[in-house]
Amino acid sequence: MMQLLRNRVLITGANGLLGQQLLKAFRDGYEVHALGLQPQPRLPEGNFLYHQGDIAERPFLRSLVQEIVPKFIINAAAFTDVDGSETQREACWRVNVTGVENLVYAAQKVQARLVHVSTDYVFDGKAGPYREEDRPNPLGFYARSKLAGENTLRNSNADYAIARTMVLYGTGYEIRPNFVTWLIKQLRRNKPVRIVDDQFGNPTLASELATALRVLAESGRPGVYHLSGSEVIDRYHFAVKIAEVFNLDADLIQAVKTSEFKQAAPRPLRSGFVITKATGELNLSMSDVAGGLQKFKNEFFN
């Protein structure tokens, strides 16, 4: 009987790195509903109900949300191919803007609280680390789509919070490599790697972010929060730290400049977050680089 009384949460993008960690973060105390594009969930162990579908399809989404009536919707669905967004603009906009518009619409139908995950790419990376009130200035199409998604929430009457994050890493089932897992794989094969030393940010452990997103959802607090690891570091020195923690050969890592890669989309170089609003108002403790990597190492081998 108690099963019927539990609040429900809907997690979109449930098959991605963050989505899978969110399924774990909410499984105690909630009836968890997972939404993904794939026919089957990637996370093997259950304790959640899986739905296949697309947040860009409004009639489907409205019907699903009205059937579930979740207390919270956590939007971890996103088109995140930064360079691909420059050419696949419709596909990018469809998920990052149209999908958010549909979530806002559906959430308001059932008075659900919507927590939306955004990015440091809304800033130009000229004067980081950034606070929540700093003025966005997105550089590429992906960045502009993410700011447009944020503005959809700001211009609505929904009960919402926006959580900006960056440099996400962690473990999961059948997920794309992230910076940390990719680097470990290369170094274990004794392959030399070239890593930029002029891109700064806060590495963020996905499991820690998922827990923080639950706290943010339950807090009822509105507005924008910067949720990331606590330490700003450049990618090269982050890579060296990864090699240290995993006992790999840091001599294989060569420092280079972003300009050497000729990427399609511009990157915010001097980025990073000040997270004192989140740690203070939500009573959160987010790991520094070494602490996050040590937690990740424990997850990686368990």
N, C-alpha and C positions, 0 to 999 in steps of 0.2 A: 504493500500500500504506500509506503514511503517513497517508492520510485515515482509515483504520480505527482508528488509534491515538490520534486526538485525543479529548480529553475533550469531553463534550457539556454544553451548558447549555440550559435551557428558560426562556424569557422570556415571562411572562404579561402581558396588557395590551399586546401588542406593537405595536398600531396607534396607541397614544396618543403624546403628546409624549415622555415618558420612555422608553416602550417602544421607539420608533424609535431613540432615541439609544443605548439598551442594545444593540440589534442591531448598531449600528456599533462600540460599545465592545468587544464580545466577538468580533468577526469574525476578528481575528488570533489564531490558536492554538486555536480551539474550533470544534467542529461546533455551529452555533447552530440551535436549534429555537424557532420563534415561535408563540405561541398567541394567537388573537384571536377575537372574536365574528363578524367580517365574513367573507364567503366568500373574499375575496382580501386579500392584504397591501396596506397603503397605501404602504409604502416600496417604490419601484420597483426599485432595484438589489438584486440577490439576495445570494448567499453565506449564505443561511439557508434552512431548510426550514419551510414554513408549515403550521400545523394550525388548522382552524376548530373552536371549541368553547368550552365554558363551565366555568369553575372551580367553579361551584356544582353541577355534575352529577358526583357522586362516581364512579359506575361508569366514565364516560367518562374522567375525569381519571386514575383509578387505572390504567386500561388504557393510556392514552397514556404515562404516566410509566414503567410497567413495560416498555413497548416501547422507549422512548428510553434509559432508565437514565441520566439526567443526573447529572453530578457536582454541579452547582449548579442550583437553581431560583431565579430572581429574580422576585419577585411585584410587578409594577407595575400589576396590575389593581386597580381601585377604583371604587366609586360615589362621585363627588366633588362632586356637586351639593349644596352645603351647605344652601341654602334648600329645595331639592326634597326633601331627606331628611326634612324635617319632616312631609311629607304622603306621600311614597313610602317609608314605613319598611320595608316588607317587601322591596322591591327593594334598598334600601340594605343591609339586614342580610344579604341573600342573597349579595351580593358581598363585603362587608367583614368578615363573620364566618363564614358557612357556607362561603364559598369558601376562606377561610384554614384552617378546620378540615379541609377536603378536601385542601388542599395539604400540611398537616402529615401527614395520614394517608398520602398518596401518597409523600411524601418519605421517611417512615420505612420504607416498604416496600422502598425501594432504597438506603437510607442516603445519600440526597442531602442536601447542605447547602442550607438554605432561607434566603434573604435577603428580608426583607419590608419594604416601604416604608410608613412611617407618617407622622405629621403633628404639627405643633405644636399642633393643635386639641385634643390630649389634655390640654392645660393651659388654665386659665381666663384667662390673660393679665392677671393682676393684679400679677405680680411678676417679669416677664421682664427680661433674658434668662435662659433656663433651662438647667440642667445635666441630664445624663442621670438623676441620682439624685433630682431634684426630684419632688415628689408630684403625679401627674396629678389633674386635676379638670375633666373635660370638661363643656361647657356645653350644647350642642345634641345632636340625635340622631345626626348625622353623626359628631360628636366621640366620642360614647359608643360608636358602632359601631367606630370605629378603635381605641379603647382595648380593647374586647372582642376585636378581632382580635389585638392585642398579647398579651393575656392568654391567648389560645388557645395561642400559641407558648410563653409562660412556663410554662404548666401541662403542657407536653408533654415528651417525651423526645427531641424532634427536635434535630438539629444546626442551630441557627438563629442569625441575627443580625437585629436590628430597626434599620432606618435611618430616623430621623425627619428630615423635610425640610419646607420651606415656600417660599411665594412663588416657585413654579417658572415659569421662562420659557425660551423658545427657539424654534427653527424645526422644522418637520416638514411632512409631506404630509397634507393634508386633516384637520388637527387643529383643535380648537376654539381660538378666540382666547384668548391668555393676557394678563395685564395689560399686558405690554410691547407685544405685537403689536397689541392693541386700541388702546392709546394712540397709537402711531405712526400708525395708520390714521386716527384721529380728527383728530390734529393736521395730518396731510398734507391733510386736507379742510378745514382751517381751522375746525373745529368746536370750540366751547368745551367744556371738560370740568370736572366737579366731582369732586375727589379728596380723600379723607379724610386729615386730618393727625394723627389720634389712633389709628391702627393702625400698630403697629411690628412689623418682622420682618426676616429676612435674605433678600434676593432671591437666588435660586439658579439658575444657568445649567444647563439640563438636560443638556447635553453633559458638563459638569464633574461633575455628580452621577453620571451613568452611569459615567464613568471611576472615580469614587470607589467606586461599588458593586461594580465588578469587583475593585478592591483589597480591599475588605471581604470579598467572597466568598473570594478567594484567601488571605486572611490566616488563615482558620480561627478567628478570634476570635469568641467568643460574646457575647451580650448586646445592649445598646442603644447606638447611636451617633447623635449629632446631626450630620447631614451637610447643610450648607447653605453659602451664601456666608458670608464672614467678617464682614460689616459689618451692624449693625442700623440701620435707617433707617425713618422713617415714609413712608407711601405718597405723600403730597404731594411731599416732597422727592425721593423716588425718581422720581416723574413729571418733576419739573423737571430732574433729572439725565439722564433719557432724552431730553428735548427738547434738552438741551445736546449730547449725544453725536450725535444725529441731525440737528442743525442745524434744529430746529423751534421754533415760537413758544411759549415758556414763558408768555407773557402770556395765552394761552388757558386756562391751568390755574388753577382757583379752589379754594382750600382750604376744606373743609367738615368737619363732624363726622359721625361714624358714625350718630348718632341721627337725622340728617336723612333717612336712607334707608329707615327703617321695614322692615328686612329680617326675614324670617321666623325666621331662626336667629341667635342671639347670636354675636358674634365675640370671640376673645381679643384684646383691644386692645394691652396692653403685653406683647407676645410677644417673640420673638427667642431665639436659641440661643447658648450658649457652646460652641464647637466644638474646644476644646483637647484633649479626649480623642481625637477622631478625627484631628486633625492630628498629635498626638504619637504615639499608638499605631500609626497606619496610615501615618505619614510622608506626609501629604497636605498640599497647599497649595491652599486655596480662595480664589477671587478676592474682592476687595472690590467695592463697587457699580460704581465707574468701570471697574475691570479686567474685570469680568464683562460689562458693557455693550459694552466695546470688542471683546471676543472675540465677543460676539453679533453686533455690527455686521459683523465679518468673515464670520461664518457667513451672515448675512442677505443679503449681497451676493454670495455665492459659490454 
